[in-house]
Amino acid sequence: MKTNQQFKNEALDALHGNWGKAVLLTLLFFIIIGFFSGPVSYQSAQLQSYMQEHASSMQSAYKMTAMLQDPAFLAMYQRVNGASSLLTLAWILLLLPLTLGYMNSLRKLLIAGDNNLISNAVRIPFTQYWRKVWTLLLMEIMAGLWALLLIIPGIIKSLAYAMTPYILVDNPELTASEAIHRSRMMMKGHKFDLFYLYLSFIGWFFLAIMTMGVGFLWLYPYITMSEASFYEEVKRDYELNGGLD
């Protein structure tokens, strides 16, 4: 198994001369996320502010009930629910597949030198679109159900399923359950390796926060590219072992 520094060096080598395109792709990706998550954050903040303003006057159950029946409160609550429903739908139908496209466009840069990042990020997820959407949704549901039991099992399962977005693109013949299962097989004995790779970016994470978040435009492709290099390594190990499921 390669070291974390080797994965990072491969990422940096691929990004050399392509940082501008990687940063632009990341900026567009963040803008799309913000476009859908922004209304939820805004409406939630409005509702929380309203409740805080009226909290001091809610000295009885009667007054609390009156506030909950207030048309202004109900209207804000409905707007929050509506925005949340829209975000959930956008997350399933757009954000999940675009995340897959983002990851695999950077991987194509890593393994083939293909720097058409934006076009690849859009094209890749919309090939066999419904298969990819269903697989990613199933993966998220399964990881979420494990997280409901305990946080640690949820993290472990998320690491076990982490290679699924790459496997979906590499193996268009696999069904959703087969792609997730193959990720689990590839990650046997490597889950802590991936966790340790993520952990090695902690210093860069805090540095990006200190730049008011601007640094994430460089950090996110750096992490994603290093993860793609990690995938190439565990895929090679899996194939050398005969691809045993």
N, C-alpha and C positions, 0 to 999 in steps of 0.2 A: 504494500500500500504506500502510495506517495505521501509525502509530508504536506501539512497545510501550506507551508511556504512554496512548495512546488505547484500546488493548485493555484495559489495566488500569482505566482510568477507566470504561469501559462495564461491566466486571465489578463495580466498586465501586458504581456507580449501581444495578445490578440487585440487589446484595446489601444495599443500604441498606434497613433495616427488615426484612430477612429473614435477618440473621446467625444469629439463634437457631435457625431451622429448618435452615440450612445446616450449622451446627456440630453439631446433633443428628444430622442425616443422616450426617455424617462420622464422628461417634462410633460410631454403629451399624455403619457400614461397617468401621471399624477393629476393633470388637469381633468381628464375624464373621470377619475375617481372622485375628485373634488366636486365636479359638476353634479354628480348623483348623491354624494354624501352631504354636501353643503346644506341643502334644504332641510334634511333631517336634523343636522346640528343646530341650524338656526331656529327651527320650530321648537325643538326640545329646549333650547336656551330661553325662548320666549315663555314657554310653559313653566319652566323652573323659576324664572323671574317673577311671574304672576303669583305662583304659589308662595314664594318667599315674601312678597309684598303683603300677602293676606295672612301669613302665618301668625303674626302677632295678634291679629284680631280673632283668630280661631281658638277661643277659650272654652268652647263647649262643642259637644257632638252636633248640636243643632246648627251652629254657625258653620261647622265643617261641611255638614250635609248641604247647607244652603250654597256654599261655595262650589261644591261638586255639581250642583244643579244650575249654577250660573251659566247663562247662554254664552258668555265670553269664554269661560273655562271650557265648556263643551266644544266650542268652535275650535279653540286652540288644540284640544285633545284630538279632535277629528283630523286636524291638519297634520299633527304629528303622526297619527296612524296612517294617513294617506301617503305622506312622504316616506314613511318606513316601508310601506307596501311597495311603493315604486322602487325604493332602493333594493329591496329583496329581489324583485323581478329583474332589475338591471344587473344585480350581482350574479344571478343565475345565468341570464341570457347574454350578457355582454362582458362583465368584468372578469368572470372566471375564464371564459375563452380568450379574452385579450391578455390575461396574465399568462396563459399557456403560450400565446403568440409571442409575448415579450420574452419569456424564458427561452423559447426555441429559436427566436431570431438571433439572440446573443450566442446561442450554442452554434448556430450555422456560421457565425463569424469566427468562433473558436476553432471549429473543425474543418471549415472549408474556405475561410477568409472571405465569406460573402458578407459585404458590409451594406447591403440593401436592407437596413434594419427596419425601417418603418414599413416598407412594402411587405417584407416577410412577416412582420408582427401582425399585419392585417390579413395576409393571405393564409397563413398556416392555420389559424383557428377555424376558418370558415370552409376548410376542406374536411369532409365528414363531420360537419358542425354538430349535429344532434348526438352523435356517438361521443364526441368530446365533452359536450355539455353534460350529458348524463353521467359519464365516468367521473368528471370533476365534482359534480354534485353528490354522487354516491360516495366519493372519497371524503368529501367534507362532512357528510352526514355520519359516516362511520367513525371518523376521528372525533366528531362532536359528541357522539354517543359514548365513546370511551372517556371523553373529558368530563361527561356528566357523572361518571363513577368517581373518578379522582383526577386531579390535574396531571400527576406524573404519568399514569397510563395514557392519557390523552396526548401528551407530548411524545411519548414513545411511539404511539401509533401514527402520529403525524410524521415523525421521522421515517417510519417504515413505509409510508405511502408517498414520500417526497419525490421519488423518481417517476411517479406515474405520468406527469405531464410530458416528460421526455419519451417515455415508453410508448405513449399514445401516438406520437409522431413517428417514431422509429418502426413501430409495428402496427400498421393500419388494419391488419387482419385480426387483431385481438379484440375480444369483447371487453366491456367495462370491468367485469369481475376478473377476467384474465389479466388485464393490464395492472390492476391493483394487486393481484396475487403475485405477479412477476416482480413488482416493486418490493413487496415483502420478502421475496426470495433473494433479490439482489442485496437487500439491506441487512440480511442476516449477518450478524457480527460486525456490521458497519454503522449501526445507528449512532453509537457514541462518537464514531469518527466524524460523522456529519455534524453532530451537536458541537463537537470540539472545533470544527471548522467555523461554524457560526459564531461560537464564543470568541474565536480569535479576532473577530472584527469589533469587539466591544469598545476598544479605544477609539477606533474610527467613528463608532456610533456616537459616543459622547462628544467627539470633536465636531461631528456634523450638527449636533444639537446646538453647540456653541456658535455655529454660523447661522443661527435662526432657521435651520432646516435646509438651507441652500446646499449644504454639503451632501445631502442625501441624493442629489442629482448625479453625483459622481460615485457615491458609496453603493447605491443600489445596483447599478450595472456591474460594479466590481464584485459584489457578493454573488450576484446571479451568475456571472461568468465563472467564478470560482466553483460554484455549485455545479455548473455544467461540466467543468473539468473533473469534478468528483464523480459525476454520473458516468463519464467515459471510463473512469478507472474501475468502478464497481461493475459496469457492464462488461468490461474486459475480463474481470475475475469470474463473473457469472458464466461467460461463454467458455472460458478455459476449463471450468468445472463441468462442462457439458450441458450447461443450461438446465440443470436439474431442478424441477419444481416439486 
